[in-house]
Amino acid sequence: MKHVYEGKTKAVFALESGNYLLKFKDDATGTNGVFDPGANTVGLSIEGLGKGGLRLSTHFFELLQANGIKTHYVKSDIESASMEVLPATAFGNGLEVVCRFKAVGSFLRRYGQYVSEGQDLEAFVEVTLKDDEREDPPITKDALVVLSILADEEYESLKVQTQKICRMVKRELAKYGCELYDIKLEFGRNNGQIILIDEISGGNMRVYKDGKIVAPLELVKIVLGR
């Protein structure tokens, strides 16, 4: 294995097979010790979060693949908190695609003049640049195309896939009495196809149950039972 990248919540290694290995950490994004999936800094460390995030990601990746959704997932080793994935190239220096079902977080802070907290947003898709220095600025489809980060048709594919995937995740969480407010996804190119990459865990979504936000590890227990 060759270490190729050290991220906030995962380390990335290149395998001899051409695939990659993601090692999940116990670190979570947030500020001042408070978890926030929309933050671009590590705010806290939670024991067991790495394995918990991997277990939930594995659950969702296998659910998506069973329903014909192309992802980078190959297999997981829960004990070592690692996931083998297919290679994929990023769009530019990386994009984050947020699907919003309710107005909370940065969306509410930006557009609070026009929207109330918890207002329905009907799977609204928002794309941001992965750019810590500029606090991950939102970017429009036209800007993505002009800057040659995405082609017009690639953006449309990204949006359609995002809404389909997120509605599937939302329905799955609803089985456990949970409501998905928003979720952050990442995509990449693999052999000319746009596929889902990264993870699908409590660390990159806001989920509520009985009117209260569900912590990432608590979500693992609710969905997977332990």
Solvent accessible surface area in square Angstrom, and as a share of the most:
residue,aa,sasa,rsa
1,M,140,0.63
2,K,141,0.60
3,H,90,0.40
4,V,68,0.39
5,Y,131,0.50
6,E,96,0.43
7,G,15,0.14
8,K,75,0.32
9,T,33,0.19
10,K,19,0.08
11,A,10,0.07
12,V,28,0.16
13,F,38,0.16
14,A,25,0.19
15,L,41,0.20
16,E,181,0.81
17,S,88,0.57
18,G,41,0.40
19,N,27,0.14
20,Y,73,0.28
21,L,29,0.14
22,L,13,0.06
23,K,68,0.29
24,F,18,0.07
25,K,54,0.23
26,D,53,0.27
27,D,42,0.22
28,A,3,0.02
29,T,16,0.09
30,G,0,0.00
31,T,76,0.44
32,N,152,0.78
33,G,43,0.42
34,V,101,0.58
35,F,39,0.16
36,D,31,0.16
37,P,7,0.04
38,G,53,0.51
39,A,17,0.13
40,N,31,0.16
41,T,70,0.41
42,V,69,0.40
43,G,21,0.21
44,L,42,0.21
45,S,77,0.50
46,I,45,0.23
47,E,159,0.71
48,G,32,0.31
49,L,14,0.07
50,G,2,0.02
51,K,79,0.33
52,G,4,0.04
53,G,6,0.06
54,L,0,0.00
55,R,44,0.16
56,L,0,0.00
57,S,0,0.00
58,T,19,0.11
59,H,50,0.22
60,F,0,0.00
61,F,0,0.00
62,E,89,0.40
63,L,45,0.22
64,L,0,0.00
65,Q,71,0.32
66,A,88,0.68
67,N,78,0.40
68,G,70,0.67
69,I,17,0.09
70,K,85,0.36
71,T,1,0.01
72,H,7,0.03
73,Y,20,0.08
74,V,58,0.33
75,K,122,0.52
76,S,34,0.22
77,D,73,0.38
78,I,61,0.31
79,E,137,0.62
80,S,48,0.31
81,A,13,0.10
82,S,7,0.05
83,M,0,0.00
84,E,27,0.12
85,V,5,0.03
86,L,50,0.25
87,P,54,0.34
88,A,38,0.30
89,T,89,0.52
90,A,53,0.41
91,F,2,0.01
92,G,51,0.49
93,N,150,0.77
94,G,8,0.08
95,L,8,0.04
96,E,21,0.09
97,V,1,0.00
98,V,15,0.09
99,C,0,0.00
100,R,10,0.04
101,F,16,0.07
102,K,36,0.15
103,A,0,0.00
104,V,8,0.05
105,G,15,0.15
106,S,34,0.22
107,F,20,0.08
108,L,42,0.21
109,R,172,0.63
110,R,90,0.33
111,Y,87,0.33
112,G,43,0.41
113,Q,157,0.70
114,Y,177,0.67
115,V,17,0.10
116,S,69,0.45
117,E,129,0.58
118,G,25,0.24
119,Q,80,0.36
120,D,92,0.47
121,L,29,0.14
122,E,147,0.66
123,A,1,0.00
124,F,87,0.36
125,V,15,0.08
126,E,14,0.06
127,V,4,0.02
128,T,13,0.07
129,L,42,0.21
130,K,81,0.34
131,D,31,0.16
132,D,78,0.41
133,E,145,0.65
134,R,154,0.56
135,E,139,0.62
136,D,24,0.12
137,P,39,0.25
138,P,67,0.42
139,I,25,0.12
140,T,91,0.53
141,K,61,0.26
142,D,99,0.51
143,A,33,0.26
144,L,0,0.00
145,V,56,0.32
146,V,120,0.69
147,L,109,0.54
148,S,99,0.64
149,I,27,0.13
150,L,5,0.03
151,A,39,0.30
152,D,69,0.36
153,E,121,0.54
154,E,35,0.16
155,Y,29,0.11
156,E,71,0.32
157,S,42,0.27
158,L,2,0.01
159,K,76,0.32
160,V,96,0.55
161,Q,40,0.18
162,T,0,0.00
163,Q,37,0.16
164,K,107,0.46
165,I,0,0.00
166,C,0,0.00
167,R,103,0.38
168,M,19,0.08
169,V,0,0.00
170,K,61,0.26
171,R,145,0.53
172,E,12,0.05
173,L,0,0.00
174,A,62,0.48
175,K,148,0.63
176,Y,70,0.26
177,G,48,0.46
178,C,5,0.03
179,E,68,0.31
180,L,0,0.00
181,Y,33,0.13
182,D,5,0.02
183,I,1,0.01
184,K,36,0.15
185,L,1,0.00
186,E,25,0.11
187,F,8,0.04
188,G,0,0.00
189,R,75,0.27
190,N,15,0.08
191,N,147,0.76
192,G,77,0.74
193,Q,98,0.44
194,I,20,0.10
195,I,0,0.00
196,L,0,0.00
197,I,29,0.15
198,D,32,0.17
199,E,17,0.08
200,I,0,0.00
201,S,2,0.02
202,G,5,0.04
203,G,23,0.22
204,N,8,0.04
205,M,3,0.02
206,R,26,0.09
207,V,2,0.01
208,Y,44,0.17
209,K,66,0.28
210,D,131,0.68
211,G,68,0.65
212,K,153,0.65
213,I,88,0.45
214,V,15,0.08
215,A,56,0.44
216,P,4,0.03
217,L,44,0.22
218,E,80,0.36
219,L,2,0.01
220,V,4,0.02
221,K,112,0.47
222,I,38,0.19
223,V,10,0.06
224,L,50,0.25
225,G,63,0.61
226,R,191,0.70
